């Protein structure tokens, strides 16, 4: 959640950061505005983009009579495509010096970065290499005294200002942790003529996971910055992003949604939106989703692409039946269902016998129907041709050796953390049905019970006295899940698989630092888990798509894993193991860690890597393969190649950073000899060639 300046300053003031007086003024209120502070006044447009000063979005007035016409002028601006919903009005202040100060969560460095600049203002990164001082703060610790001193001396402040500066910096850091901030930027931080500090401008980003857990955070969300569709989707818990095409898109699971969006865009059938249903598709959510797509004038047809994994296609079909209410949809709908309960789901939809509803069981049929629905007058939306690279030469042998082993099989004893909860019980039953060796469960204060014949303990410390545990799987609510990971690691459980999604980034950063010396391999969080087809599963992966064989599948997406495994199985290619490493910005086991293990895994003859936009996981893997001479063929696919920069698509980690390029990710993989697949269809075809 990105806050505008006004909301950022409200938050700053509450955590003890001095800010100027200020008032918000909305269109229609400008005539009666009469603040308590003196002239001159600065009128500042509130938009979620930079460069507003250069665009004329900040104006000074010296007479009260000038306020209303000046405010109306600002309300009429469009700044980089952003309308001005309201303005913040502040009195002028006498500026002695301007600085830069920020705290940001760094995905690359896995810590919080404290950055100070001797000069603040626009284009801070271009003000010379000596301007900025960047220091790493490792959670759960705060800034060390020496780091505060280093920042202070870098700014060249007077000795008398040290205590106030230190107090401000500590307050900013504590506020960052208390309010779940991913970024807290003050630019500029000023020293007034009497040497008092003041945050003259501010920008704050709140972790969406924190906002989900803390309803009080909602007051900082400014609905005026979003479209009506975006607000409706947000209220319903849907992930929704507007795009420039004409095919309305509804998919379950961010990875598959991104891959489907790419397929449409690359095929000349551009998507008009990205809509991820997630794991829930009840009638109310389906009604909201359809209303969004029906109400989008740009959407001329709708494509619903579902792969039933944990989500049942039959359940979605019933929800869709209720949402349509026995009438034909307002726009043509193409429904592709595959996976769990897909046959019964398609039967339900066919039984409706309504016009404008097309049911298919594969992507080829879906694309054919969508092409027949293409509007004749719709302007073309240009996307680059997807990268298509065959398997390259294997990296030269380097003499590199690894002692790491995968080691999970049918005999691995499994402990379930959160076994007495609804999800814990459901998936314990499904794992037992698959043949997994579940030997114990843990739920605090529920010790002594049994769930499905599995004994329950109050703590892992108690469970390990009676059982040898090879892996733990975590079904614990987000507020407690990071500590559950730490509990598994403190007890040195070899593997800890954290299914939970929605854990705050601060919590996972702190936990990974706390368990840094533990031998536990953490998978996730926000992972579908691990499956060794025909032997065991430690997760929520549906068994139907998977079959035993020679190919390891490593993925950042659950639904994409199921889709690709299903395609491989249909092509007669089984899997040696499948691991979802997780879709969050901060995860445990990485692609590189898994490659360390499977290079020694005799059952694995080739690897399929399913990546996504965002982060450096795939680039790091490519560098590892080149450096160590990994000699098994690697087939890769990246979802989200046509994503708009700066827009989060489902997963917290799935965001194409501004300035980052998908081309760089794909090129790095190609240089390492990976086959780069242009589509999901190509994955099975290229994998078959790699095995020959």
N, C-alpha and C positions, 0 to 999 in steps of 0.2 A: 504494500500500500504506500504510494508516494504522496506526500503531503505538500500542499502549497505553502508559500511563505507564511501566510497568516496562521494556518493551523500549526505549522512548525514552531512559530514563535509562542503560541499558546502553550505548546508542550514544553518548549525551552523554559518559559517562565515558571512552569509548575515543578521543574526539576532543579531550579535554582540558577538558571542562566539569565543574566540581566539582558533585557530587550527594551527598545524604545516603546513609549506609549503608542497605542494604535487602535484603530477602529475599522470594522468591516462595513462597507457601504454597497448595497445592491441596487440594481436599476429600479427606479421609482422612488428611492429614498434620498436622492441627492438634494432635493430642494430643502428638506428640513434638517440637513446635517449641521450640527453645531457642537463641536468637540470642546473639551475642557482645556486642551493644550493650545499653546500660542502659535501664530504664524511665524515663519512660512510653513506650509504643509507640502508633503510629498505624497502624490497619488500614485499608487503602485498596482499595476494590473496583476491579478492573481491567475496565472496559467501554469500548467505543468510542463514548461519547456524553458530552455535558456534563451538568452539574447533578447529579452523583452526591452531592455534599455535602448539597445540599438534600433529596435523596431518602434520606438516612441511610446513604449508602454509604461514609462515612469516619467511623470511630469511634476514640476514644482509650481506652486502658486503663492503669491505674496498678499493676495486680497481675498477675503471670504466670498465676495461677489463672483469671483472667477471659479468657485468650486463646481457649481452645477454644470455649466457648459463644458468645463474640462473633464468632469466625470463622465458626461454623456459622450464625449469624444473617445474616451478610453473604452467605454462599453461597446462602442461601434468598431473597435479594432479586431483584426484577425491576425494573431501572431503565430506564424509558422503552422497555420491550419488550426489554431486553437482560438475559440471565441473567449471573450473576457466575461466571466459570469459575475464577478464582483471585484472591488478594489479594496486595498488596505490603505488607510490614510495615517500618516505619521508626522510628527513635528520635525523640523530640521534640528540637527545636532551639530555641535562644533567638533570636527574630527581632528585629532592630533596625528594619529598614524593608523594605517589600515594593515591588517594581517589576514592570514588564512589559517583555519583550524578545522580539522575533520577527524572523525573516527569512522572507519568503514570495515565491514566484514570482508575479508579477502578470500575468495574461493581458491585462488591459485596458491596462496601461502598458508591457508588453513589457520588463520589467526585474525585479530583485529589490528588494523593499521592506524597508527596515530601519525597524522601528517600536519605539519605546521609550515607556513610560508611567510617569509619576511615581507612580502608584498601580496595583497589580496586583489580581488577583482576578476574580470573576465579573462578567459584563456590562461588560467593559473599555471597550467603545465608548460606554457610557452614563455615564461618570464625568466628563463635562465636556469642552468643546472644547479646553481648554488642557492636558488630561492627556497626550495622545498627540503625539509628534513622528514624522512619517513622512518618510523620505528615500529617494530612488531610487538604487540601485546598478546601474550598467550593466555587464553582462558584456562581455568577459572580465575586466574590472577588479574589484578588491575595494573595500571601503569606503575612501574617501580619508581621510587624517589629519583633515581638517577635519570630515568626517562623524562620525568617532569622537568628536572633541571636542564637536561639537554635541550628540550623544546624551548624552555625559557631563555637560555643563553643564545640559542640559534636566532631567536627573534630580536636580540639586542635590547632587551627591556631593562628598565632601571631596577636596582636592588629593592627599592620600596614597593615595587609591583609584584614581587615574587609570591607572597602569600595569597594575594587575590587571584593571581593567575593559576596557582596550584589548586586553590579551592574551586575555581571555575572548571578546570580540566577534570578533576575528580568527580564533580557534580555531573559533568557531561558523560563521563564513563559510567557512573552509577545509573544515570538515567537511561543510558543505552541498554544496560542489562535489565533494569526494572520494566522498561516499556517495550522490550523486544525489538530494538532498532537494528537495522542492517546498515544504516548510514545516518550520521548526524554531522552535517556540514554547516560551518559558519563562515560565510564569505561575502563581505568582509567582517572579521572581528575587529572592532575599532578600539583604540585608546582615545578617550575624549581629551579635551584640553586640560582637564584636571586629573588626567591619568586614571580614569575609571574605564573598565572594560564594558563593551556593549555589543551584542550580536545585531549588527545592522541588517543582515540578511541571513536567511537560513533555509536549509533543505533537509528533510527527514524522510527516510523510508522505513516502514514498519514491516517486519516479517509477517507474511500472510498467515502462516501457521500460528504465530502468537496472537494475531488478531482473531483467529477462529476460536482460540481458547479463552480469550479475554473480551467479553462483550463490551466492556467500557471503552475499548479502542475504537468502536464504531463511530464515536463522536468526531474523530479526526478524518473520517471519510467524507469527501466533498462530492456529493452526487452530481453536482452541476458539471464536473469535469468529464463525466462519462455520458454516453448516449443512453437513451431510454432502454434500448435492447441490452446494453451491457449491464445496466442496473437491474433489469428484470432477471437476467441470467445469474447475476451475482446473488440476488435474493433467493434464487432457487438452488444455489449450490452447483451451478453449471459453469464449465470453463468455456468462455465464448469470446471470439475475436472476429471483428469484421474484416473482410477481404474484398478485393475489387471484382470478383467474377460473378457468375450467374447460377452456379450449382450450390444450393444449400446443403450443408454437410452435417451429418449427425453420426457419431461413432462412439463406441465404448472403449475407453482407454487412450491415453495421450499418445503413446507410441504408434498404435495403429491409426489413430486420427491424423497424426502428422504424415505417416506414410500414404494414407488415402488422399490427403490434401495435395501432396506432391504428385501422386499419380494423376489426379484430375488436372492440376496445373500444367504438368508436362505433356498431357494428352490433348491440349487445346479445349479442355472442358473446365475452365477456371472456377475455383471455389469462391462462393460469395461470403463464406464464413468458416471458422473453425469452431465446432461445438463438440465437446467431450462430455458424454453422459456420465462418465466415471463408472463406479460400481453399482450405482443406484438407478433404477429405471421404473419407479412406480408410476401410477397413472398421473399423479399430480405433476411430477417432473416431466413426464412425456408430454402432457398437455402444454406445459410451459415451453418446452423445446419446440413443439410443432407450432405453437403460436408465434414464437420468434421467427421461425422460418417462413410461415405463411405471411407474416406481417412485413417481411423484408421485400420491398418492391424489386430489388435487384435479383432476388432469387426466383428464377423461372421454373426450376425443377429442384427436387430434393432427393439426395442420395443418403440412405441409412445403411451403414456398413457395420455389421455386428459379428464379432466372433465370440461365441458363447464359451466362456471359461468358467469362472466363478459365477458370472452373470448368466442367467438362463435366457436363451432366445425365446422360449415359450413364455416366460414371465414378461419379456419386452413386448411380445405380440399381444398378450392379454392387456397390457397397459395401453398399447396403441389402439386396440379394439375399443377400449373404454374412451380414449381420447377422441376418436373419430365419431363415436356415438351413432354408428350405423349409416353415416352419410359418406359420400365420396369426398376425398381430400380436395382442398381448394386448388392445389397445384399437383402436377404429376409427382408421384413418389416411387422411387426405385429402391427396393429393400433387398439387400443381400444378407443372408444369414448362413453362418457356418458354425461348426463346433457344437457345444452342449445344447441339446434340445432344439437344434435348428430345424429338423424335419417337422416336429410338432408345431414349432413357431410358424413356419411357412404354411402349414395346413390351416392354422387358425386364421391367418391373413387371407388365404384363398377363399375360405368359407365366408368371408364378409361379402364377397360378390359385389364390390363397388368399382366404379370407374376410377381411372387415374392412379391405380395402385398396381405396381409391377413387382412380382416376386421372382428372385433369381437365387441360385445357389453358388455362383462363382463370379469372379470379377470380370471375366470376359463378357458374359451376358450383360452384366450391369453397364459396362462401358458402351456396348452396342446400343442399348436402349437410350442411354444418356445422349449419345451422338444423334439419335433420331429426334431428340427433343430440343436440340440446339436452336436457339432463336436466330432467325436470319439476319436481324438487324443489330445484334449485340456487338459492341465494339470489342476488338481482340485485346486480350491481356497477354503481354509478352513475358515469357519466362525462358531462362537459358536452357539449353539441351542438357539433360542429366549426364553426369560423368559416367563413362562406361569403360573400365580398364580391365583387361584380362589378367590372369595370374601372371605376375612377373617372376623374374629369377629369384630363387631362394637366397636369403642372405648367406654370405660366405661363412663357413665354419670359423668360429673364433676361439675354440677351446673352452668356452664358458660351460660351467657345470653348476647344477642346482641340486640340492638335497631335498627340496620341497616335494611333498607328495599330496595327492588329493585325499585318498584314504576313506572316503565315505562309500559304504555299500549296504547290503541288506542286513548286515549284522550290527550296524552302528546303533548304539542305544541312545534314544532320544528323550529329552525332558521338555515338557511344555510349560512355559511360564504364562500364567493367566489361563490355566486349563479349565477353571470353573466358569469363565465367562461364556457368553453366547458363541462368539467366534472361536474361542479356544476349544469348546466342546465340539462344535461342528467340524473343525478341521482335524481335531484329534481322531474323530470317527473316520473321516475320509482318509487320513494317513494310515490308520489301522487297517482299513479295507484294502488299501493298496499293498499292505504287507510291511509297512514301516514298523520298526522295533521300538515302540513308545513304551518306556519303562517307568516313568514318573512324571508328576506334574507339581507345579508350585503356585499357590495363591496364598498370600499372607492371611492369617486367621482362619484358613479353611483346612489346615492340616488335620490328618486323620480320616478325611473323607476318601471316597473313590469316585472316579469319573470313567465310565466305560471299562471298569475293571482295572484302571490305572490308579495307583496310590497317590494321594495328594499330600504335599508337605508345605510347611509355612515358609521355608526358605530353601535356597539351593544348598546352603551349608548343611542342612539336615538331610536333604535328598542324597548328597554325595556320600554320606556315611553308609547308606544302604545300597547304593547303586553305582556302577561305573557309567559315567555319562560321556558320550562322544559328541553330542550336539544338543544345543538348546534352541527351541523356537519360541519367539516372543509375540504373544497376543496381549499386549498391555496397552491401556489408553495412553495417548500422547504425552500427558503431563508426567507420567511415571515411567515411560518406556526407556528413556535414556538411562535412568537409574537401574532398570532391569538389565540393560546391556552391561552396565558396570558390574552388576551382581554376578552375571555369568563370567565376566572376565576376571573378577577378583577370585572366583573359585576355579579359574583356569580350565573352564570347559573348552575343549579344542575348537568347537565351532559355535557361534551364536548367530542365529538367523532372525533378524528383526523385521517382522512383517509390518509393523505399525507405520502408518503414514501420518503426516501432520505434526511431527516433532519439530520444535523450534531449532533454528540453526545454532543459536547460542548453546543450547543444551547438548547438542551433538558435538560441537567443537570442544566444549569443556570435558565431555565424557571421553572422547578420543584422546585427549591429553592425559586424563587421569589413568587410562588403561594402556598407555603407550608401551609399557614394559611387560604387559601381559602376553602370554603366548596365544591367547584366544584370537581366532580369525572371525571377525564380525562381518556378516553379510547384510547389507542394507545400511540404514533403514529404508522403508518403502520398497521392499522387494517382494516378488512372488515366491522366492525361496529357491530350493535346490531339488532337482529330481535326477535320479539315476534310473533310467527306464528299465522296467522289469525287476528292479531291486528295491528301491526305497524312494520316498519323497519326504522332504522336510520343508513344507511350505503349503501354499494354497493353489499350486498349479493343477489344472484339471488333467487327469491321466490320459484322456482320449487322444490328444494329438501326438503323444510321444510313443516311440518304439525303440527297442534296443538296437544299437548299431555303432558305427565308428566315428561319428561326428560330434564334437563338443559344440554346444550353442551357448554363447555368453551374450548377455543382453542388458540394456538399461531400461527395458520396457517389458511389462507382463504380457499384455495382449499381443505385442509384436512377437514375443517368444512363442506363444501358442500358435499364432498364424504361421510362422516360419517352420516350426516343428511339424505342423499339420501338412504343410507343403512338402517337406522333406520325406515324411512318412508316406505320403501319397506317391512319391517318386521312388519308393523303395529304399530310402536312405534313413537308417535308424540313427539314434543319438547315444553317445557314450555317457554324456552327462549334460545337464542344462542348468545354468546358474543365472539368476537375475541379480545383478550387482546393485540395483537400486537406482531410483530416479532423482534422488535428492542431491543438493550441492555438496554435502559432506557425507561420505559413505566410508565403510570399512574396506573390505576386499575390493581391489580394483581389477581392471582387465589385466594389468601387468602381473598382479599377484596370482591371478588364475593361470596365466601363461607359464609362470614359474612352476606351477604344479603339473599342468598337463603336458609340459615338454617331457616329463618322465612317465606319463600315463600311457601304458601299453595299449589300452583299449581305444585310445583316441588317435585317429589317423589324419584328421583335418579339423579345422576350427571355423565356425561361423560367428562373426562378431556383428551384433546388431547395436549400432550406436545412435546417438541423437545429437542435435545441435546443443551448444552450450558446453562450457568447460573445456578441459584439455585431455580428457581420458583417452581419446582415440589417438591424438598426437603423441601422448606419452607412450602408448602401446607401440606405435610405429617406431619410435626411437629405440625402445627396448628390443624389438625384434631385430632391428639393424645392428644394434650394439652387441647382442648376445648370439646372433646367428641362429635364431629359432628356425628349425628346418621343416616344420609341418606346414602344409598349405593353409592359407588364411583367406576366407571369403568374407567380404564385408558389405554392409548396407547401412546407410545413415538416413534416418527419418528427420523431416523438418527442413529439407533443403530449400524450400520456397517460403520459409517463414519470414514474416516482416521483422526487421531488426528491433530489438527492445521490447518485444511482446512475449510474455510468458505463455507457453502452450502446455497447459496441463501440469506436468511435473514442475516442481520448484526449480529444478536444474535445467529445464528445457527452455532456454532463452538465448537467442542469437544476439550476443553483445554488440552494441554499436561499435564499429571499428573492426570487429572480428569478421572473418569470412568463412563460409562453408567450403569454399574452394580450397583454402589452406588446409583444412582438415582432410579433405579427400585427397589432395595432392600428397600430403604426408603419408597417408596409408598406401597410396600407389607407389611411392618411392620405396616403401618397405617391402614391396612385392605382393601386397594384398590384391586380390581381385576386388574391384570396386563395382558393385552391381547397380545398374540404373533403376531397378525396380524389384519388388518382392518376387515377381515371377521368375526373374533371372537367378535368384539365390539357389534354388534346387538344381537348375540346369548347370550352373557353374560348379556347384559342389560335386555333382556327379562327375564332371570332367576332372576335378581336382583329385578325386579318388582313384582315377585310372592309372 
